[in-house]
Amino acid sequence: MISLRNVQSTDLEQMLVIENEGFSKEEAATKEAFVKRIQLIPDTFIVVEKEGEILGYINGPIINQPYITDDLFEKIKVNPKRGGHQSVLGLAVSKQARNQGIAKILINRMEELVEENDREGITLTCKQDLVSFYEKFGFVNHGMSESQHGGIRWYNMVKLRD
């Protein structure tokens, strides 16, 4: 049976493997970035696991603006209790667990957190080939992002709370 929970520092090595399966070296979060996120935003860093094995995760800080900026990949703060926009800096599923609805489970959990904590909605950036994937979950394409993270073209995807 799969379960959802907040991240723990003991998850680090498994998450780094998944991160590097899903993102290029330029895009992938570093070990240091993960350590910071685990310490500062465990309340919005969710993992899916099955029998002790991490299948995927989603994470991101609460931000005051509707779009992700590149500085967030380096500098984040502890989340406020209420308000703001839930950003997603990373959503990754292990290769062997793909196409099993894990991403949907993680996005649904973030949506629950948005409701519970009176957030504006969820914001993320993605590459062009994933725009339609996120649109299936109700995200709206707000066009090209100003982000230059990893030297890639990103699109702003936003899903406001109902």
N, C-alpha and C positions, 0 to 999 in steps of 0.2 A: 504494500500500500504506500502511496506517496503522501508526503506531508509537507506543509509549508511552515517556515519558522524564520525568525530573525537570524542574521548572520552571526557567526562566532569566529574568533581569531583562529580556531583550529581548522576552519574551512579554507584558509588561504591557499594552500598548495593545490587542492582540487579545483578551486576557482581559477587559478592562474592557467591550468591546463585547458579548461573550457574557454577562457578568454582568448587564449592563443590559437585555439581551433577556429574561433568565430571571427577573429579580427586580424588584420595584417599587423606586422610589427609596428608600423607607424601609427595605427589606430588603437591598438590594444592598450589597456590600462597597465601601468607598471605595478610591480609588487608594492612599491612605496605608496602609490595612489590607493591601492586596495587597503593597505594598512590604515591609512588616514580615514578612508570611508568607513571601515569597520569600527574605528575608534569614535568618529564624530557623528555618523548617521546610521547606527544599527537599526533604528526604528523605521527607516525607509530603505533597508538593504535586506531583501527577502530571498531565501533560497528554497528550492524544491529538492527534497531528497527522498530516496527510496532505499531502505535497508542500509543506512549510513553512507550511501553514495549520493553526491550532489549531482542532480540532473540539469540544473539551470539556476539562474539568479537574475534579479533585477535590482538596480540601485540608482539613487540620485538624491541630491539635496533639495530642500525647499528653496525656491528662489523668488524674488520679488517681481521679476519681469516675465513676460509670456514666452520668451525664447531663450535657448541655451547660448551662452557665450563661452569662448574658448578658455577664459580664465578659470572656469569651474572645474576643468580637468586638473588644475593645480591647487586652487584655493577654494576650500569649502568651510562652512561653519556648522555648528550644531543647529539642528532644525528648530524653528519656532514651534510652539505647541499648536497654533492655529493659523489659518490663512496662508497666503502665498500660492505659488504654483509648484506642483510636484514635477521635478525634472527627472528624466531618465538618462543617465550618463552611460548605463550599460544594461543590456538585456542579452543574455547568451544562454544557449542550450547545448549540452554536450552532443557530440556527433551521434552517439548511439541512441540518444533520446529524442532526436528530431522527428517532426511530423507525428507527434503523439499528443499535441495540445498543451505542451508545457508552457510555451510562450503565452497562450491564452490564460492559463491558470495564473501566471505571474502578473499579467496586465490586469486581470480581474481583481487580484489582491491589492494592487496599487489603487484601483478605482475605489475599493472599499476603504482604504486608508484616506483617500481624498475626501470621501463622504464623512467618515468618522471625525476628521480633523478640520472640516470646513475649508478645504482648499478650493482654489478657482478651477483647477483641472490638472491635466497631465500634459507636459510638453517634452518633446524629444526631437532629435535630429536623426535622419537616416539617409542612406544612399538611394539614388533614384530607383534601383531595382526592388527596394523594399517599400516604396510609397504605397503601392496597392495592398501589400500585406497589412500595413497599419490602417489603411482605409477600411478594411474588413472589420476592424475593431472599433470603428466610429471616429477615428482620427481624421482631421481635415488638413489637407496640404496647404500651408500658408506660404509656399514658394521657397525659393532659394534662401538658405541660411547664410549669415555672414561668417559662420564658422569656417576656419581653415584647418581644423584639427586633422592631423595626419596627412595634410596636403590633398584632401578629398573634397569633392562637392557634396554638400549636405542639404537636405530639405527640412524645413521646419514643419513638424507635425504636431497638431494641438487637438486635444479632446477636452472640451469644457464640461464642467459638471452640469447635469440636467437641472 
